[in-house]
Amino acid sequence: MADYDLAIVGGGINGAGIARDAAGRGLRVLLIEQDDLASGTSQSSTKLIHGGLRYLEAGAFMLVREALSERELLLRMAPHLVRPMRFVLPADPGPRPAWMLRLGLFMYDWLGARKILPGTRTLDLTHHPAGDPLMRKFRSGFEYSDCAVDGSRMVVLNAVDAAERGATIRTRARLARAEREAEWRLILNVKGLREVATARALVNAAGPWVGSVAQTVIRLPGEQPVRLIKGSHIVVRKLFDHDSGYIFQLPEKRIVFALPFAGEFTLIGTTNKEFDGGLDSLAPDADEVVYLCNAANEFFRTRVGPDDVVWAFAGVRALYDDGAGRPEDVTRDYYLALDERFGAAPLLTVYGGKITTFRRLAEDALGKLAHFFQMNRRWTATAPLPGGDFLWDGIGTRVAQTLRSWPFLREDEAQRMVRAYGTRIDRIMRAATRREDIGPFFGPLSAAEVRYLMHQEFAREPDDVLWRRSKLGLVLDAEEKATLAAFMTG
């Protein structure tokens, strides 16, 4: 008998989502990730839960509808990680007439089947606060709803939930070889040591590495139908003081977002360009940084340049190659390829996908494998992620309760921790009655929080804490980072 029913390669949002769903249906699950959770594309997204307004122009109505159907579901499932956000779209001047934008937003609202989020409205940017940071030429626009998300934490909490339901999560374990017979025989390299596990079925959800895993690890013949598209983002000091985001249409009809980010910053992105380089040290090219700065300068009165960038990051999306010409025209929908042969264990390969649709993707993936296993019924649509067991609009209440329970916390500290951990803040703070009980501190981070991340959320190295479990790498200085590293390895 195999050690596991299902082995999954890849600890991004797709792999973690499938692991969670499968473990909750009673399968014995192994998740293998060569680095940290969310260390690839999932940490490098624009961090939005949205339907993709621009896809309407390409006629991708079904893709938009399916994504929008997940939007409020994810808000209810993870109210600490997902937050409603209003987006401002300046209309005039612009490459698309205002009537076209209004029609697109009407369709977006109609497809979205909203029950929580407010609909579109017209804005007079000469009098609305959202117009204050913009160039004076933008006099009118629209405001509509989507959601923002902490994408890395969404991945981590899916893995946490999977583990609590019985899954085995192996980070920093590389799948060196997969031998296919009636069962899969998986050879893992873990810190230079060889381990072997067996599984009845294998899922290749390796994201940008999906092709190389197929060819060099699983050793499938032929080229994989995958197209790698690079998207880059920059972070600058905040350019506006409100909580709405902006969506800008550029002269070439591309779009760029500008979003409030990590308290004191603005996130600007993204680019779309073909990628054929190495995946080990991804970073935005100099021309991408300049492009995003110039895009922002078309709209904001406060100008930014490469010297104003405090952080820049890039990710590569592994999309299903549908033969489209331009990178922005390649479908963002996911594609699941099931390879089943007589006498051989099944292989499911995941192409594409986005954080908005990860839960639906996981359901569809298990649907593809349903005839191989006896599984429990679907369940994820109504089950909150860890810490998300409170009302979708209950953040303020949770912050107030936190301050009453631990009055030595500042309000901004309580807000950050509730946004990260929801009701599980109790597991960090425990019976602390004074600040010293959770120390020492590394900038805003307490030792109690770091211990929790290490023991409960698979964090092993400082970057796991500073960039994937949080974005506090933006605010810690070099000495604080060194002290944190010493604490984690001590």
C-alpha positions as CSV (number, residue, x, y, z in Angstrom):
1,M,0.0,0.0,0.0
2,A,1.3,3.5,-0.9
3,D,2.4,5.9,1.8
4,Y,0.0,8.5,0.4
5,D,-3.1,8.7,-1.8
6,L,-2.0,12.0,-3.4
7,A,1.4,13.7,-3.7
8,I,1.5,17.3,-4.9
9,V,4.6,19.0,-6.2
10,G,4.6,22.8,-5.6
11,G,3.8,24.8,-2.5
12,G,2.2,27.8,-4.3
13,I,-1.5,28.7,-4.1
14,N,-2.6,25.9,-6.5
15,G,-0.6,23.2,-4.7
16,A,-1.6,24.3,-1.2
17,G,-5.3,24.7,-2.2
18,I,-5.4,21.2,-3.6
19,A,-3.7,19.8,-0.5
20,R,-6.2,21.5,1.7
21,D,-9.2,20.3,-0.3
22,A,-7.9,16.8,-0.6
23,A,-7.0,16.4,3.1
24,G,-10.5,17.7,4.0
25,R,-12.0,14.9,1.9
26,G,-10.1,12.2,3.7
27,L,-7.2,11.6,1.4
28,R,-3.7,11.0,2.7
29,V,-1.8,13.9,1.2
30,L,1.9,14.8,0.7
31,L,2.8,18.3,-0.4
32,I,6.4,18.8,-1.6
33,E,8.0,22.3,-2.0
34,Q,11.6,22.8,-2.9
35,D,11.8,26.2,-1.1
36,D,9.4,28.0,1.3
37,L,5.6,28.1,0.8
38,A,4.6,30.9,-1.6
39,S,8.2,31.5,-2.6
40,G,7.5,31.6,-6.4
41,T,4.7,33.3,-8.3
42,S,2.2,33.3,-5.4
43,Q,4.3,35.9,-3.5
44,S,4.8,38.1,-6.6
45,S,1.2,38.8,-7.7
46,T,-0.6,42.1,-7.7
47,K,-2.3,40.8,-4.5
48,L,-5.9,41.2,-5.8
49,I,-9.0,39.1,-5.6
50,H,-10.7,40.2,-8.8
51,G,-12.5,39.1,-12.0
52,G,-10.1,40.8,-14.4
53,L,-11.9,43.8,-15.7
54,R,-9.7,44.0,-18.8
55,Y,-10.6,40.5,-19.8
56,L,-14.1,41.7,-20.8
57,E,-12.6,43.5,-23.7
58,A,-11.3,40.2,-25.0
59,G,-14.7,38.6,-24.6
60,A,-13.6,36.3,-21.8
61,F,-17.0,36.6,-20.1
62,M,-17.0,33.1,-18.6
63,L,-13.5,33.6,-17.1
64,V,-14.6,36.9,-15.5
65,R,-17.8,35.4,-14.2
66,E,-16.1,32.4,-12.6
67,A,-13.5,34.6,-10.9
68,L,-16.1,37.1,-9.7
69,S,-18.2,34.2,-8.2
70,E,-15.2,33.4,-5.9
71,R,-14.7,37.0,-4.8
72,E,-17.2,37.3,-2.0
73,L,-16.8,33.7,-1.1
74,L,-13.1,34.2,-0.3
75,L,-14.0,37.4,1.6
76,R,-16.2,35.4,3.9
77,M,-13.7,32.5,4.1
78,A,-10.7,34.7,5.0
79,P,-11.9,38.1,6.3
80,H,-8.6,38.7,7.9
81,L,-6.6,38.3,4.6
82,V,-9.1,39.6,2.1
83,R,-10.5,43.1,2.3
84,P,-13.0,45.0,0.1
85,M,-11.4,47.8,-1.9
86,R,-12.8,50.5,-4.1
87,F,-10.9,51.1,-7.3
88,V,-10.8,54.4,-9.1
89,L,-10.6,54.4,-12.9
90,P,-9.9,57.9,-14.4
91,A,-12.0,58.1,-17.6
92,D,-11.1,61.3,-19.4
93,P,-8.8,61.8,-21.1
94,G,-8.0,58.1,-22.0
95,P,-7.7,55.6,-24.8
96,R,-11.2,54.3,-24.3
97,P,-14.3,56.6,-24.3
98,A,-16.2,57.0,-21.0
99,W,-19.3,55.2,-22.4
100,M,-17.2,52.1,-23.1
101,L,-15.8,52.1,-19.6
102,R,-19.2,52.5,-18.1
103,L,-20.6,49.7,-20.2
104,G,-17.7,47.4,-19.1
105,L,-18.3,48.2,-15.5
106,F,-22.0,47.6,-15.8
107,M,-21.2,44.1,-17.2
108,Y,-18.6,43.6,-14.4
109,D,-21.2,44.4,-11.8
110,W,-23.8,42.2,-13.5
111,L,-21.5,39.2,-13.8
112,G,-20.3,39.6,-10.2
113,A,-23.5,38.6,-8.5
114,R,-22.7,41.0,-5.7
115,K,-24.3,40.6,-2.3
116,I,-21.7,42.4,-0.1
117,L,-19.7,44.7,-2.3
118,P,-21.1,48.0,-3.5
119,G,-21.5,48.7,-7.2
120,T,-20.0,51.1,-9.7
121,R,-20.6,54.9,-9.5
122,T,-19.4,57.9,-11.4
123,L,-16.9,60.3,-9.8
124,D,-16.2,63.9,-10.2
125,L,-12.4,63.8,-9.6
126,T,-12.2,67.6,-9.3
127,H,-14.1,67.4,-5.9
128,H,-13.6,63.8,-4.8
129,P,-10.6,63.0,-2.4
130,A,-9.5,60.3,-4.9
131,G,-8.8,63.1,-7.4
132,D,-6.4,65.0,-5.1
133,P,-3.2,63.1,-5.9
134,L,-4.0,62.9,-9.6
135,M,-2.9,65.2,-12.4
136,R,-5.5,68.0,-13.0
137,K,-6.3,66.8,-16.5
138,F,-8.2,63.8,-15.0
139,R,-11.6,65.4,-14.2
140,S,-14.0,62.4,-14.2
141,G,-13.9,58.7,-13.6
142,F,-15.6,55.7,-12.1
143,E,-15.3,53.8,-8.9
144,Y,-16.0,50.1,-8.6
145,S,-15.4,47.2,-6.1
146,D,-12.9,44.3,-6.0
147,C,-10.8,43.0,-3.1
148,A,-7.2,43.0,-2.0
149,V,-5.5,40.0,-0.5
150,D,-2.3,39.0,1.3
151,G,-1.5,36.4,-1.2
152,S,1.5,34.8,0.6
153,R,-0.5,34.3,3.8
154,M,-3.4,32.9,1.8
155,V,-1.0,30.1,0.6
156,V,0.5,29.5,4.1
157,L,-3.0,29.2,5.7
158,N,-4.1,26.8,3.1
159,A,-1.1,24.6,4.0
160,V,-1.7,25.1,7.7
161,D,-5.3,24.0,7.3
162,A,-4.2,21.0,5.2
163,A,-1.7,19.9,7.9
164,E,-4.3,20.2,10.6
165,R,-6.5,17.9,8.5
166,G,-3.8,15.3,8.2
167,A,-1.6,16.4,5.3
168,T,2.2,16.1,5.4
169,I,3.8,19.4,4.3
170,R,7.4,19.1,3.3
171,T,9.1,22.5,2.6
172,R,12.7,22.7,1.4
173,A,12.4,19.2,0.0
174,R,13.2,18.8,-3.7
175,L,11.6,16.1,-5.8
176,A,14.7,14.7,-7.5
177,R,13.0,11.9,-9.4
178,A,9.5,10.4,-9.9
179,E,9.3,6.8,-11.0
180,R,5.9,5.8,-12.5
181,E,4.6,2.3,-12.1
182,A,1.3,1.2,-10.5
183,E,2.2,3.7,-7.9
184,W,4.5,6.7,-7.9
185,R,7.9,6.2,-6.3
186,L,9.1,9.6,-5.3
187,I,12.8,10.3,-4.5
188,L,13.2,13.4,-2.4
189,N,16.4,15.4,-1.7
190,V,16.1,16.9,1.8
191,K,19.2,18.9,2.9
192,G,21.3,16.5,0.9
193,L,19.7,13.4,2.3
194,R,17.7,10.9,0.2
195,E,14.1,10.1,1.2
196,V,11.6,7.9,-0.6
197,A,7.8,8.1,-0.6
198,T,5.1,6.4,-2.6
199,A,1.7,7.8,-3.8
200,R,-1.2,6.5,-5.7
201,A,-1.5,9.7,-7.8
202,L,0.8,12.7,-8.5
203,V,-0.1,16.4,-9.1
204,N,2.4,18.6,-10.9
205,A,1.5,22.1,-9.6
206,A,5.0,23.5,-9.8
207,G,4.0,26.8,-11.4
208,P,6.9,28.2,-13.5
209,W,8.8,24.9,-12.9
210,V,5.9,22.8,-14.3
211,G,7.7,22.2,-17.6
212,S,11.1,21.4,-16.0
213,V,9.5,19.0,-13.5
214,A,7.6,17.2,-16.3
215,Q,10.8,16.8,-18.4
216,T,13.6,16.3,-15.9
217,V,11.8,14.8,-12.9
218,I,8.9,12.9,-14.3
219,R,10.6,12.5,-17.7
220,L,7.7,13.0,-19.9
221,P,8.5,13.1,-23.7
222,G,7.9,16.2,-25.7
223,E,7.5,19.9,-24.9
224,Q,5.0,21.0,-22.4
225,P,2.2,23.5,-23.6
226,V,3.4,26.2,-21.1
227,R,4.1,29.8,-21.7
228,L,6.1,31.8,-19.2
229,I,5.0,35.4,-18.7
230,K,6.9,37.7,-16.4
231,G,5.2,40.4,-14.3
232,S,7.1,43.0,-12.3
233,H,6.0,45.4,-9.5
234,I,7.6,48.3,-7.7
235,V,6.9,49.7,-4.2
236,V,7.4,53.4,-3.4
237,R,6.6,55.6,-0.4
238,K,2.8,56.2,-0.4
239,L,1.5,58.5,-3.1
240,F,-2.0,58.9,-1.5
241,D,-3.6,58.8,1.9
242,H,-6.9,57.0,1.3
243,D,-7.6,53.2,1.2
244,S,-8.8,53.0,-2.4
245,G,-6.7,51.6,-5.2
246,Y,-6.3,53.0,-8.8
247,I,-6.5,51.3,-12.1
248,F,-4.9,53.3,-14.9
249,Q,-5.4,52.7,-18.7
250,L,-2.2,53.5,-20.6
251,P,-2.1,54.9,-24.1
252,E,-1.2,51.5,-25.5
253,K,-4.4,50.2,-23.8
254,R,-2.5,48.2,-21.2
255,I,-3.5,48.8,-17.5
256,V,-1.4,49.4,-14.4
257,F,-2.6,49.3,-10.8
258,A,-1.5,51.6,-7.9
259,L,-2.5,50.2,-4.6
260,P,-2.1,51.1,-0.9
261,F,0.5,48.6,0.5
262,A,1.8,47.7,3.9
263,G,0.7,50.9,5.6
264,E,3.2,53.4,4.3
265,F,3.7,52.4,0.7
266,T,2.2,52.2,-2.7
267,L,2.4,49.2,-4.9
268,I,2.6,49.8,-8.7
269,G,2.3,47.0,-11.3
270,T,2.3,45.0,-13.4
271,T,4.3,44.4,-16.6
272,N,3.7,41.6,-19.1
273,K,6.6,40.2,-21.0
274,E,7.8,36.8,-22.4
275,F,10.3,35.1,-20.1
276,D,12.9,32.5,-21.0
277,G,15.6,33.1,-18.4
278,G,16.5,31.3,-15.1
279,L,14.0,31.1,-12.3
280,D,16.4,31.1,-9.4
281,S,17.0,34.9,-9.1
282,L,14.0,36.7,-10.6
283,A,14.0,40.5,-10.5
284,P,12.5,43.3,-12.5
285,D,14.7,44.6,-15.4
286,A,15.8,48.2,-15.3
287,D,13.5,49.0,-18.2
288,E,10.5,47.5,-16.4
289,V,11.2,49.7,-13.4
290,V,11.4,52.8,-15.6
291,Y,8.2,51.7,-17.4
292,L,6.2,51.5,-14.2
293,C,7.6,54.8,-12.9
294,N,6.7,56.5,-16.2
295,A,3.2,54.9,-16.0
296,A,2.7,56.3,-12.5
297,N,3.9,59.7,-13.6
298,E,1.2,59.9,-16.3
299,F,-1.3,60.1,-13.5
300,F,0.1,61.2,-10.2
301,R,1.2,64.7,-9.4
302,T,4.0,63.4,-7.2
303,R,6.6,62.1,-9.6
304,V,8.6,58.9,-8.9
305,G,11.8,57.5,-10.4
306,P,13.9,54.5,-10.0
307,D,15.7,56.1,-7.0
308,D,12.3,56.2,-5.2
309,V,11.8,52.5,-5.4
310,V,12.2,50.9,-2.0
311,W,11.4,47.4,-3.2
312,A,10.9,45.7,-6.6
313,F,9.9,42.1,-7.3
314,A,9.0,40.0,-10.2
315,G,7.1,36.7,-10.7
316,V,6.6,34.4,-13.6
317,R,3.2,33.0,-14.5
318,A,3.1,29.5,-16.1
319,L,0.1,29.9,-18.5
320,Y,-1.4,27.3,-20.8
321,D,-0.1,28.1,-24.3
322,D,-3.2,28.8,-26.3
323,G,-1.2,30.2,-29.2
324,A,-2.1,33.9,-28.5
325,G,0.3,36.5,-29.9
326,R,0.8,39.1,-27.3
327,P,1.7,38.1,-23.7
328,E,-1.4,40.0,-22.3
329,D,-3.6,38.0,-24.7
330,V,-2.7,34.6,-23.3
331,T,-5.6,33.1,-21.4
332,R,-5.4,33.5,-17.6
333,D,-7.8,30.6,-17.1
334,Y,-6.4,27.4,-15.7
335,Y,-6.1,24.1,-17.6
336,L,-5.9,20.7,-16.0
337,A,-4.3,17.9,-18.0
338,L,-4.9,14.3,-16.7
339,D,-2.5,11.6,-17.9
340,E,-4.0,8.2,-17.1
341,R,-2.7,5.0,-18.6
342,F,-3.6,1.3,-18.0
343,G,-1.4,-0.1,-15.2
344,A,0.2,3.3,-14.5
345,A,-0.5,5.7,-11.6
346,P,-2.3,8.9,-12.8
347,L,-0.6,12.2,-13.3
348,L,-2.4,15.6,-13.2
349,T,-0.7,18.7,-14.5
350,V,-1.9,22.2,-13.5
351,Y,-1.3,25.0,-16.0
352,G,-2.2,28.7,-15.2
353,G,-4.6,29.7,-12.6
354,K,-4.7,32.8,-10.3
355,I,-5.2,33.4,-6.6
356,T,-8.8,34.4,-7.1
357,T,-9.8,31.0,-8.5
358,F,-7.5,28.7,-6.5
359,R,-10.4,27.1,-4.5
360,R,-12.4,26.3,-7.7
361,L,-9.2,25.0,-9.3
362,A,-8.7,22.6,-6.4
363,E,-12.3,21.4,-6.6
364,D,-11.9,20.8,-10.4
365,A,-8.5,19.0,-9.9
366,L,-10.0,16.6,-7.4
367,G,-13.0,16.1,-9.7
368,K,-10.5,15.0,-12.4
369,L,-9.1,12.4,-9.9
370,A,-12.5,11.4,-8.4
371,H,-12.7,8.0,-10.1
372,F,-9.4,6.9,-8.6
373,F,-10.4,7.6,-5.0
374,Q,-13.3,7.3,-2.6
375,M,-13.6,10.9,-1.4
376,N,-15.9,12.9,0.8
377,R,-18.0,15.6,-0.8
378,R,-16.9,19.2,-1.6
379,W,-16.5,21.3,1.5
380,T,-14.2,24.3,1.0
381,A,-16.9,26.8,-0.1
382,T,-18.2,27.2,3.5
383,A,-15.1,26.5,5.7
384,P,-13.1,29.5,6.9
385,L,-9.3,29.4,6.7
386,P,-7.4,29.3,10.0
387,G,-8.2,32.5,11.9
388,G,-11.0,33.5,9.6
389,D,-13.9,32.3,11.8
390,F,-15.6,35.8,12.2
391,L,-17.8,38.0,10.1
392,W,-16.5,39.4,6.9
393,D,-16.8,43.0,8.2
394,G,-15.7,42.2,11.7
395,I,-12.1,43.4,11.6
396,G,-12.9,46.5,13.7
397,T,-14.6,44.3,16.4
398,R,-11.6,41.9,16.4
399,V,-9.2,44.7,16.9
400,A,-11.2,46.2,19.7
401,Q,-11.3,42.8,21.4
402,T,-7.6,42.4,21.0
403,L,-6.9,45.7,22.6
404,R,-9.1,44.9,25.5
405,S,-7.4,41.5,26.0
406,W,-3.9,42.9,25.7
407,P,-4.0,46.6,26.4
408,F,-0.2,47.0,26.2
409,L,-0.5,46.7,22.4
410,R,-0.7,49.8,20.2
411,E,-3.7,50.0,17.9
412,D,-1.6,49.8,14.8
413,E,0.0,46.6,16.2
414,A,-3.4,45.1,17.0
415,Q,-4.6,46.0,13.5
416,R,-1.6,44.4,11.8
417,M,-1.8,41.2,13.8
418,V,-5.5,40.8,13.4
419,R,-5.1,41.3,9.7
420,A,-2.5,38.5,9.7
421,Y,-3.8,36.0,12.2
422,G,-7.5,36.8,12.8
423,T,-8.8,34.8,15.8
424,R,-5.5,32.9,16.1
425,I,-3.8,36.0,17.6
426,D,-4.8,34.2,20.9
427,R,-2.2,31.5,20.1
428,I,0.5,34.1,19.9
429,M,-0.4,36.3,22.8
430,R,-1.6,33.5,25.1
431,A,-1.7,34.7,28.7
432,A,0.7,37.7,28.3
433,T,-0.1,40.6,30.7
434,R,2.7,43.0,29.8
435,R,4.8,43.8,26.7
436,E,7.8,42.0,28.1
437,D,5.9,38.7,28.1
438,I,6.0,38.5,24.3
439,G,9.5,40.0,23.8
440,P,12.2,40.5,22.8
441,F,11.3,42.6,19.8
442,F,12.8,42.8,16.3
443,G,11.3,46.1,15.1
444,P,7.5,45.5,15.1
445,L,8.0,41.7,15.4
446,S,7.8,40.0,18.8
447,A,9.6,36.8,19.7
448,A,6.2,35.3,20.5
449,E,5.1,36.0,16.9
450,V,8.2,34.6,15.4
451,R,8.0,31.4,17.5
452,Y,4.4,31.0,16.3
453,L,5.4,31.4,12.7
454,M,8.2,28.8,13.1
455,H,6.1,26.3,15.0
456,Q,2.8,26.7,13.3
457,E,3.3,28.2,9.9
458,F,6.4,26.4,8.6
459,A,8.7,29.5,8.7
460,R,12.4,28.4,8.8
461,E,14.4,31.4,7.7
462,P,14.2,35.2,8.2
463,D,12.9,35.9,4.7
464,D,10.1,33.4,5.3
465,V,9.0,35.7,8.2
466,L,9.9,39.1,6.7
467,W,8.5,38.7,3.1
468,R,6.1,35.9,3.0
469,R,4.4,35.7,6.4
470,S,4.5,39.5,6.6
471,K,5.9,42.4,4.6
472,L,8.0,43.7,7.6
473,G,11.1,43.4,5.5
474,L,10.2,46.9,4.3
475,V,10.6,48.5,7.7
476,L,13.2,46.5,9.7
477,D,16.7,47.9,9.5
478,A,19.9,45.8,8.9
479,E,20.6,45.4,12.6
480,E,17.0,44.2,13.4
481,K,17.2,41.7,10.6
482,A,20.5,40.3,11.9
483,T,19.1,40.0,15.4
484,L,16.1,38.2,14.0
485,A,18.3,35.8,12.1
486,A,20.3,35.0,15.2
487,F,17.1,34.4,17.2
488,M,15.7,32.0,14.6
489,T,18.9,30.0,14.3
490,G,19.8,30.1,18.0
